[in-house]
Structures are given as C-alpha cells and as structure tokens.
C-alpha cells in the first residue's frame, strides 16, 4: 500500500515526465534544424534555446528523483523563455515596429524555410512549447506542493 506521499509523487512523476519529454523533443528538434538542416538561428532563437536547453537537464534529474519541487527552478526558466518567445512572435507577426527589431544583423526567422508542419513558424512553436511547460509546472506546483 502506498503512503500519501508516494501517491502524490507517482502522479507528479507523470507530469514531470511529460514536461521533460516536451523539453527534450523541442531541444532535439532545434538541434536537428540547426545542425542537420543547416538553418542558423536568429538572436532571439539563441536566447530561447538558452532557456530551453537547461530545462532538459533540470526536468530529467527531477524525473529520476521524482522531485515535484523542481517547479521552483524550472518555472523561472520557462517563464523567461516564454517572454522571449512572446516578444519574438510579436516581431514575427509585425505587431512591433521594424525599427526596434534585434534580429536585423543575423539570420532571419521570417523566411518560408523557417516553418514546419505545413507553414507553422518556428517562433510560434517555441511559444507553444514554453506555454505547455509553464502549464505543466504550474499543475505540479498546485497539486504537489505541501
């Protein structure tokens, strides 16, 4: 028979696993696009990667240890990545004027070659992944914080 703590942790482990797999698949996908397909990321994509890549390690260790307290460390990373992804999408869809674009000096994400799944832009996918990670981490926080 499981103790209440073990029951909470077993449900938390499933949410942790989902969050880790989401971060892992996202990381593998951007590495594939960058390294195999040869598409250079723009400046904002680099910053989003800087917040996604550590999540793979942090959430992976949390899965291994069944540590539902990981939201304290992972949520700030996901929120910062989400904010950058939101800003990137505002630029991508033209809601922020061209004059304040930080992506002017490097590769651009606005080309047709920077879309996937029949035209979904990579910045929008990034925003979606960070949004899902935040939702999962908030669920972990609400359900498993003592």
N, C-alpha and C positions, 0 to 999 in steps of 0.2 A: 504494500500500500504506500502510495506517495504522500509525502508531507505537503502541506500547503505551499511551502517554498518551492519544492520540486515541481508541483503542478504549475505554479506561476512561471518558473524558469522554462518548463517544457513548452509552454505557449509562447514565451518570449523568444525562445530559440528559433521557432519557425519564422517569426517576424525578422529576427536578426539575419537568418539565412536568406530571406527574400531581399533584404536591404543589401547584404553582401553580394549576392548574385547580381543584383541590379548594378552595383558599382563595378563589379568585376567585368560583366559583359560590356558595360559602357567603356571601361578602360581598354579592354581588348579591341573593341570596335574602333576607338580613336587611334590606337596604335596601328591597327590594320590600315585605316585610311591614310595615316601619315607615313608609315614606314613601307607598306607593301604597295599601296596605290600611288604613293609619292605626292600626296596633296599636303602642301605646307600649311600649317595652321596660322591664323592671324593672331595678333597680340592678345585679343580678348579670349580666343580659344586657349591660348597658353595659360592665361590666368585661371580659366575654368578647369583646365587639367590639373593645375597646381592644387586645387581644392578637391578634385575627384580622386586622384591617384592615392593620396593618404587614406581616403575612406576605405579603399580595398584592404589595406593592411589593418586599420583600426577595427573595421567590422569583421574581418576574418579572424582576428585574435578574439574578439568578443564572442563570435560563434563558437570557437574552440573552447572558450572558458565559460560559455553560457552566461555572459556578463551583460545583463539588461541595463546596467548603469552606464553603458557606453554612450548613451544618448548625450551625456554631459560633454563628451569630447567630439562626437560625430556631428551633433546638431549644429554647432557653430560653423564647422567646415561646410556643411551642406547649405546653410543659410548664406554664407559668404559666396559660395559658388552660384547659388540661385540669384543673388543680387547682381552678380556679374553677368549671368546668363540673361536676366531680365533686361539689363542695360544693353546687352548685345542684340537682343531681339528688337528693342525699341529703335536701335540704329538700323538693323536689318530691314525692318518694315517701314522705315522712313519717318518715324514719329519723333525723332530727334534730328535737328538740322545737320546737314552735311558738314558744316564748318567746325563742329566740335567732335568729329569722328576721330578716335585714336587709331583707327586701322588704316589710315591713309598711307603709311610708309611701308607696309609689308604686304603679304598675300591678302587677298580679299575673300570673304565668305559669301559674297553676293553673286558669284557665278553659278551657272547651272551645274557645274561639276561638283559643287559643294552641297548637293542634295542627295537624298537617299529615299528608298521606299516610294518611288514614283513621284518625286518632287518635294518631299518634306525637307526643309532646310536644316542643316546640322545645328545651327543655334537654337532652333525650336525644339529639336530632340534633346539638347542639353538642358533647356529649361524644364522640359517634361520629366527628365530623369531626376534632376535636383528636386523638383516638386514632389515626385513619388518618394524619394529618400526622406524628405522632410516629413511627409505624412507618416511613413513607417516609423521614423524616430519619435515623432510625437505620440503615436499609438503606443510604442514601447514605454515612453515616459509615463503616459497616463495609466496604463494597465499594470505596470510592474514596479512603479516607484512606491516604496513603503511609506 
